[in-house]
């Protein structure tokens, strides 16, 4: 994982994007969604934001659970946003969902304390300055709100694989959250067909 102060070159970010997409696709979408929903502990009146929503598959399931509240998703890829909007058009038409192009280091689209839940799958690898992304996430979370992150853990990569920017150290991510002012930080690693997936949950 690159240091927080080290900015990735555009080519490196673009190349890593393909690696991240391929790796994310290797996990069972049903199992990932089931675990995310379980850890989020959503209520019907919650407002929830997905960072890096991709094609909106998980976002659709979250929106279905907050129909007295609100859901939103952002992704830096206009193509993914188009897919997510198409997949979730019925929720958008009902005013229950907002999907936009964006990244977690700038959530100015929403006011302070707008969301009860913020979550993101495989987004931490792209954080050039984690403190900036987490400051924005904490700003839009309501007091007592919850952040959930899912990612490939560097600890499970093995010494033969070598450095892999599309993985993140669970210990490092826990430290980021603690320094950003989050509390009740909980980390764990699950396995899906022997592929490790780390989960990190914290409260504002």
WOVENLIN-V846120 format. One record per pair of residues at least 6 apart in sequence whose ideal C-beta (glycine too) atoms are under 7 Angstrom apart, sorted by the first residue. I is the first residue (numbers start at 1). GAP is how many residues later the second one is. Records with the same first field share a line. If there is no record, write none. Layout:
I: GAP ; GAP
//
This chain:
1: 153 ; 164 ; 166 ; 167 ; 168 ; 171
2: 6 ; 163
4: 125 ; 126 ; 127
5: 124
7: 121
8: 120
13: 113
16: 109 ; 149 ; 150
19: 147
20: 102 ; 105 ; 146
23: 129 ; 143
24: 97 ; 98
26: 169
27: 165 ; 168 ; 170
28: 164
29: 28
31: 161
32: 89 ; 118
33: 25 ; 28
35: 155 ; 164
36: 22 ; 83 ; 112 ; 114
37: 24 ; 28
39: 109 ; 160 ; 162
40: 77 ; 79 ; 106 ; 108
42: 6 ; 20 ; 23 ; 24 ; 75
44: 21 ; 22 ; 23 ; 24 ; 25
45: 23 ; 24
46: 20 ; 23 ; 70 ; 71
47: 19 ; 22 ; 23 ; 67 ; 68 ; 69
48: 14 ; 18 ; 23 ; 67 ; 68 ; 69
49: 23 ; 66 ; 69 ; 91
50: 8 ; 9 ; 12 ; 23 ; 69 ; 70
51: 23 ; 53 ; 67 ; 69 ; 72
52: 23 ; 68 ; 69 ; 70 ; 71
53: 6 ; 20 ; 21 ; 22 ; 31 ; 46
54: 21 ; 26 ; 30
55: 25 ; 28 ; 29 ; 32
56: 17 ; 27 ; 28 ; 31 ; 32 ; 43
58: 63
59: 12 ; 14 ; 25 ; 29
60: 27 ; 28
62: 9
63: 8 ; 25 ; 28 ; 33 ; 34
67: 29
70: 26
71: 25 ; 26
72: 25 ; 26
73: 11 ; 26
74: 26 ; 28 ; 29
75: 6 ; 9 ; 26
76: 25 ; 27
78: 23
81: 18 ; 19 ; 20
84: 15
85: 7 ; 14
88: 9 ; 11
91: 6
92: 7
100: 9
102: 7
104: 16 ; 19 ; 29 ; 32 ; 33
105: 27 ; 28 ; 31
106: 30
107: 29 ; 33
110: 30
112: 27 ; 28
113: 27 ; 28 ; 29
114: 26
115: 25 ; 26 ; 27 ; 30
116: 26 ; 29
117: 28 ; 29
118: 19 ; 22 ; 23 ; 29
119: 29
120: 29
121: 29
122: 28 ; 29
124: 25 ; 27 ; 44 ; 49
125: 26 ; 40 ; 41 ; 43
127: 6
130: 46
131: 48 ; 49
134: 42 ; 43 ; 46
135: 45
137: 10
138: 42 ; 43 ; 44 ; 66
141: 6 ; 63
143: 61
144: 59 ; 60
145: 58 ; 59
146: 55 ; 57
147: 35 ; 55
148: 53
149: 24 ; 51
150: 47 ; 48 ; 49
151: 17 ; 47
152: 14 ; 15 ; 44 ; 45
153: 14 ; 15 ; 17 ; 36 ; 43 ; 45
154: 13 ; 14 ; 15
155: 14 ; 15
156: 33 ; 40
157: 7 ; 10
170: 17 ; 19 ; 28 ; 30
173: 27
174: 11 ; 13 ; 26
177: 8 ; 23 ; 25
178: 7
182: 20 ; 21 ; 22
183: 19 ; 20
184: 18 ; 19
185: 17
186: 15
187: 11 ; 12 ; 13
188: 11
189: 7 ; 9
190: 7 ; 9
//
